[in-house]
Amino acid sequence: MEGALLDCLAASYRLDLDGAEYVRHLVEEAAPLLDRGLGVMAYTYVARDPAHPVIDHLATSKRFDPHWLPSFYEAVEAAGVDVGSPQHPTGFEAWGHLTCGQASAVPAMQPLLPLLAHIGGSRDAFAVNALDASGQGLWIGAPLPSTAKVPAARITLFTRFAAHLTSALRLRRRAGPAKPRPAAVLSPSGTLLDAENGEGVVEVREELRRATVAFDQARTKKMRADVELATRRWRPLVLSRWSLLDEFDSDGRRFVVAVENAPPTRPPRKDLSEREHQVMTQAHLGHADKVIAYELGLSTSTVRVLLHRATRKLGASTRREALARFDALTKERDGKKSER
């Protein structure tokens, strides 16, 4: 897996492919990482209504036989445990809040495990799920021939991969067919060359420099041999605001550009700061503090402080209570919007 994960991670930031091409490209890039003999499947989906998520683009790797799917969907429907169809992500209610996991380790997935036999005789599955508050996501996974436990270190690496996938999908949505406008341009060594379009960039140039150096070093031969360290340093965002991308000029010179890519939020109250909104939104998605810190490019201690402040402002005494109030206030606000 050394190096291949970084290649797949870099491929996730392809902005020049349309939706169907992007999913096909990703599934082939992910095959060396995930395939355990039965291939890999991936799809993008829309879950703005979590009760009725819909698949829009689906692709399978060469070793995944698409003819397995009809009998699997029929078995799911016959068992009455889920709405299984080519248009509906099977088991979404069970795994929609997860970023990475093994089916046999998710209690709500237990009724589906025997049905996986229709997928080439598999007994389990391992998957990565990239979903943010926009309700748009990407699932990529592989059937497994046994229920052998996936190592914790592998879960950690693919949780980071999921964070990058989420960031990349958001950037693709925002950029559309055009290149995203850079907030800052830096040399690969981290020198800030231009910040005409980036409000607040100059004030955090040191953080951007460090992130750029880590981004650049993650692709070196030395770092490719230590994918754990490379992914730990290369974060999806810098200070919960910018993603870093490669860019080349007409002479082939390489630069690193910082582009605005903050995660979507649905703030229920104006007295929460932007970052408090962000961490509460990620926590509402079911993400742990360490995962939120990685996703937003913040320290874990900063995330905890922001969650504590938000909890206090929401008039709650525990995280669970704060998330319940956040959810209720968000739904109330959404309801008022729909009435207008």
Summary of the structure (lengths in Angstrom):
residues: 340
radius of gyration: 20.5
end to end distance: 51.6
largest distance: 60.9
contacts: 1076
relative contact order: 0.10
helix: 47%
strand: 17%
